[in-house]
Amino acid sequence: MSKLPGNAGVSLLGDKSLEFYRDPVSFYRQRIDKHRGRVFQGRLLNRPTVFICSVAGMRELLCEKSNVFLKDPTDLMTNMYGDTLVTTNGEEACLLRLSLTSLFTGSCLKSSSDYISSVCVRCLKDLPLSGQPECVYSVFKRLGTELVLGLFLNVRAEEQPELFQEIMQLCTLHWHGLISAPVHMKVPLWSSGFSTALDARDKLMDIIKDKLENDTEGFVGSLGSLPLPDSCAASQHLLLFISALIPKAFASLLTSFTLALSGNEQEEKRRRAREEPDYLHNVLLEVQRLWPAFIGGRRIADQDSTLAGFHVPKGHGAIYISHGVHRDPEVFQQPDDFLPERWSGRNAGQEHFLCSFGSGARNCIGSKLADVFLKEACVYLLTHYDWRLDPPSQDLEYKWLPVSRPANPPTMSFARLDQTRSDNSDTSSGMHSTSSDVTS
């Protein structure tokens, strides 16, 4: 059994959290080059931690040894959302997942499709009308927010605009507290971000409990009728499902999708994605591979174990870095290139090697719903528009936390397909006319 490459350092002084969270991609790439391997150790959140950047290591962590490497019960997510299927372990997590799965599959999933379509139409139908470049990340975040609040809470922006706006603002305050220092402090005229987040959580819980008591329709009604372990479970899970992080994840992937297929040079890829559902599926897999919405996830070793052949003592952390896993050259040839064709060739049937939404028994319970939503939004964009970066030269360097997106939100111009085809036809006619004049 080999010793982990790298050094976990000493308490506090050896901690690399600031460096990691500032730029996790540079962090892991520097250490892969240094240690010549995709598994190494360091100190994160003042805990000796194994960093996993290989497909095999990720699968071992999340699938083969998911009962050994557990969610951290002291994680800040627990403070902000309570005991949910994301934060619990063992039998409790299994029972919660068993109870909730029906809400994200089968007839419940099908019943969501009409609403998803209507949200896409309402949020995307007027993209070219302003005549100005659009900040696509903001457009897609609004789209995701309308979807989440409408599906999970029966609050629809067009029917209850004031309540929708209130909940959206509270969710933002709650989320910002999640990524702030966990200091609960209030003084006259000021309170900490964490304290403000807790206040927002309390107000959201009041709205959620009222919905559970009085609304018998849709997702809220179905959730309220499930056999959950205690009276708080339904409201805590609704709080999780309407989290501002979910619209951010949708916006992340849709922004990366539009960037990958923007401009005249990508016209053929847009055409194929518009006309071939399988090719669109491959495009979205490749978008998730290269620009995963979430950088990864963290576990704690519940007992002495191994990962990738290295000894991992009890109490050590283990974090898989999806950006690194998805670019493992042993699995993905030309790992830095955007090649949707790989998913119908060498990597066909290997979707389970992607881990932006987790993997194995603890993967994201809403992944199928996310797939439906992303495809619906992308099909609408492809069917109605061509798009390009505007201005053409923009700084597209990504930041990776809390979700992946260009640090400077990109702006794009959209043109209706019938208009661009008409313009192309006019151009072709003009060229033909000019050619005829020259010939004659």
N, C-alpha and C positions, 0 to 999 in steps of 0.2 A: 504494500500500500504506500503510495507516494505522498510526499509532503506538498501541500499547495504552494504553487509559485507565488512570489510576492511577500509582502509583510503587512501584518495587521496593525503594526504600530503599538503605541501605548495609549492608555486612556486619555482622552481629550486632546493631548498634544499631537497624537498620530491620526486624529480623525480627518477624513477626506470629504466630509459631507458637502462643505461649501464648494470645493472644486468640482465634485460630481454634479451637484445640482446646477451649478453655473453653466456647465457644458458637458452633459453626460457622454455625448458621442466622442468628443476629443479625449475625454477621460479614459474611455475603454479602448480607443484606438491606440493611444500612447502606450498603454500597458500590454496590449496584445503584441505590439512591436517589441516592447522591452522583454517580455517573458516568452515570446514566440509560442504562444498558445492562447486559446480562447476561453480558458478557465483560470482564474487567479484570485488572490485574496487581497483585501484591504480593510480599512475601518470605516464603516458608514453608520451614522447616527450613534456613534461611540460604541459600536459593537463589531467585533471581528466578523467579516462578511465575505462570502464567496460570490464572485461575479461570474455569471454564466453568459457566454456569447456564442455558444454552439448549439446547433439543433439537437444533437444527441444529449448534451447536458440539460437543455431545457426539457426535453421529453422525460428524462430521468427524474428531474425535480418535480415536474407538474403531473406526471402520469404514473410512472412506476413507483415513486416514493412519496405520493401525495399524503399518505398517512403518517409519514415521518417528518416532513417539512410542512409546518402548519402556519396559518395566518397569525400575525402578532396580536395577542389580545389587548395590548396597550396601545395599539395603533390609533392615531388621531381620528381615523374614520369612525372608530367606536364612540369617541366623545361626541362627534358631530351627528352621527346617524343612529346610534344605539346598536343593539344586537340584531344584525341582519344576516342574510345568507352570504354577504361579502365578508363579514367580520368574524363569524363564528367558525367553530371547528367540529370535527367528529360527528357524532350521531345527530346533534342539533342542526348542523349545517345540512346533513343529508335529508332530514325530515322537512326542513324549510324548503329545500330545493324540490323535493317530491311534491309538496303542497302547491308550490308556485309555478311549476313547469307548465301546467295546463293553461295558464294565462298567456303563454308565449308560443303556443303550438296549436296545430289543428284548427278547429272552427274559430277559436278566439283570434288566431292569426289572420284567417281569411276575412273575418268580420272587420278587421282594421284596414283592409286594403282600400275601400272606398274613401275613408277619411284621409288616408295617406295621399291618395290621388288628389283630393280636393285641396289639401294644404299645399301640395306642390304647385297646382294651378294658381292658387291665390297669391303665393309668395313669389312665383317666378314668371308670371304672365306679362309683367310690365317691365322687364329688365331693359329693353332698348328705349323705352319711352322718354326717359330723362334727357337723352342725348349726351349724357356725361358718363365717364368711366365709373363702374360700380366697384366698391370694396366688397369683393366676393365673400370674404370670411364673415363679414357682418350680415350680408344677405342670407348666407347659409345658416348662421347661428340663429337668426330670427326664424327661419324655416324650421330648424330643429326644436326651438322653444315652442312654437305653435303645435308641432307634432306631439311633443312630450306632454304638455299641459292638456291638450285636447284628448289624447288617448288615455292617459293615466288618471286625469283628474276631472274629465268632462268639463273643462273650462276652455271655451273656444273664443279666440280673439275677436271674431266678427260678431259674436253674440253677447259677450260680457267683457267689453274692452277695459273697463276700469278694474275689474277683479283680475283680469289677465295681467294688466300692467303692474298691479300691486304684487301679485305672486312672482312675476318675473324679477322685480326689484328685490324682493325678499330672498329669492333663490340666489341672486347675485351676491347680496350681503352675506348670506350663509356660506356660499362657496369661498368668498374672499377670506372669511375667517378660518376656513379649513387650511388655507395655505399661508396663514399668518402665524406668528409665535403664539403658543397656547397659554397666553397670560390673561387671566380673567380679572380685569381691573376697570373701575369707574371712578372718575373724579368729576367735579363740576365742569361742565362744558366739554368734557372729553371722555371717551371710553376706548379701550383697546379694540383692535380688529376682532380678536377672538370673542371678547365680550359682546360686541355688536352682532357677531355671528350667532351667538347663543340666543340673543334677543330675537333675531330674525327666525331662528329655528322655532322658538316658542310660538311666534305668530303664525308661522307656517303650520305648525302642529294643530293650532286652533282651527285653521281653515280645513285641514285634512280631516280632523275628527268630525267636524260639521258635515263634510261631504260623506264620510263613512256612515254617519247616522241617518242622513236624509236622502242620499242618492242611491237608488237601487239599480241604475242602468249602467251598462258598459263595464269597463275595467274596475271601477270603484265598487260597483255592486257585486261583481264576481269575487273580488278580493275580500270583501266583507263577509262573504259566505263560506270562505275556506276554513278548514280545520287547522288553524294556526295555534302555536303553543301557548300564547297568552294574549290578553286584550290589547297590548301595545304593539304587537308584531305587525298588524296591518298598517297602522299609521306610520311606524318606523320605515317599513318598506316603501310606502308611498313617498315619504320624504326622500328616500334614496332614489326612487325612479324619476322624480321630478328635479333631481339635482341639476344645477347649471352645468355640471361636467358633461352630461350626456349630449346636450346641444353643441357644446364645444367639440366633442368627438366627431359628431356628424359634420360640423363645419370644417374640421380638420381634413377629413377624408374627401369631402366634396371640393374643397379648395385645391387639394393636391390633384384630384381628378381633372379639374378644369385647367390647372397649370400643365399637366402632362399632355393634354390634348389641345392646347391653345395654338392658334396661328395657322397660317396657310400650310406650313410644312407638316402639320399633323392632320391635314384634311382627309387623307386616306384612312387614317386610324379612326377618325370620327365617323366616316362613312361606314366602315366595317362594324364599328360598335353600334351604330344606328340600325344596321340591317341584319346583324348576326348576334343573337342573344348569347351564344356561347363565347363569342369574342369579347362582348361586353363583360361577361363574367370573368374572363381572363384578365381584362384590363383592370377591373376592380381588385382582383387578387394581387396584381402587380403593384397597384397603388398602395394597398395595405402592406405589401412586403417592403417597399422602399421607404414609405413615409407612414409608419404605423402611428395611429392616433396617440397611443400611450407608450411611454418609453419602456415599461416593464412592470414587474411586480416583485414583492418581497415576501419571504417566508423565514421561519425560525426552526432550527433543528430541534426536535423534541427528544432526540436521543443521538448517541454517537452513530455516525453513518458514513457513507461515501458518496461522492459525486464525481463522475468522469474519472474514476479510479483514484481520487484523492480523498484522504481522511478529512472528515468534517466533524468536529467535536459537538457535543450537545450544547445548545445555547448560541451557536454561531448563526448569523444571518446568511441568507442565500437570496440573491437578486438575479433574475434573468433580465437581460437587456434586449428587448425585442429588435431594436435597430441592428444590433450585432448578430443576433440569432438569424435574422432574415437575410443577412449578407454573409452567411457561412459559406465559404467557397467550396467546401466538400460536398455541399448539397446544391447550391445555386451557382452554376457557371456564369461567368461575367456578372458577378453579384451586384455591381454598381450600375448596371445598365437596365433601362426600362424595356423589357422584352415580354409583352403579354403572351407571345407564342410559347414561352417556356412551359405554360400551364396546360398546353395540349401536346407537349413533347416530353422532354426529359422529366419534368416535374408534375406530369399529369397524375392526379389522384393524391397529391401531397399537400393539400390545403391545410391538413392538420399540423404541418410544420410551421404555420404562422401562429403567432402568440400575442398579437396586440390586444386581443380580447381574452387572453388566457388560453389554456389548453387542458385537456383531460377532464377529470370529474368536476373540477371547479372553474370551468370556463364560463364566460359571460352567459347568463341565462337568457338574455335578450338578443343573442347573436343572430338568430333567424329573423327576428323583427328588424334588426339593423340592416340585414341584407335586403329585405323587402323595401325598406325605406330608401336605401342608397340607390338601388336599381331603379325605383320609381322616379326619383329625382334626376338621375343621370339620363334615363330614357326621355324625360320631358325636355331636358336641356338639349340632348342630341337631336330630338325630333323637331324642335322649334328654332334652334339657334346655331350660328357659327359664332366663335368668340376669339378674341386676341388680347394680348397684353396691351394696355394703353396707360401710359406711354410704353413703347416697345422695350426700352431699357430700364429695368427695375432691379433693385437689390433683392434677390430671392433666397438669401441665406436663411436656413431654417433655425428656429429655436425649438426645443424639444419638451419643455415643461411650461404649463401643466399638460398641454397637448401639442402635437407637432404642427407647426405652420411657419411660414416666413415671418421673421421678426418684424419686418416692415410689411404690413398687410398689402397684398398686391391688388391692383385695380385692373379691371378688364372692360372692354367694350363688347356688347352683344349686338348682333344683327340677325333679324329674322331670316330663316333659311329661304323663304320664298323671295325675300328681297335680295339676298346675296346671289341666288340663282338668276334672278332677273338682271342684276348688275353684271354677272358673268356673261349672260346671254347678250346683253347690250354691248359688252366689250368685244365678245366674239363677232357679233354682227358688224361692229365698227371696223374690226380688223379685217373681216371678210370684204367689206365695202372698199376699204382702202386698198386691199390687195387687188380687187377687181379694177379699181381706177388706174392703179399702176400698170396692170396688165394691158388694159385697153389703151 
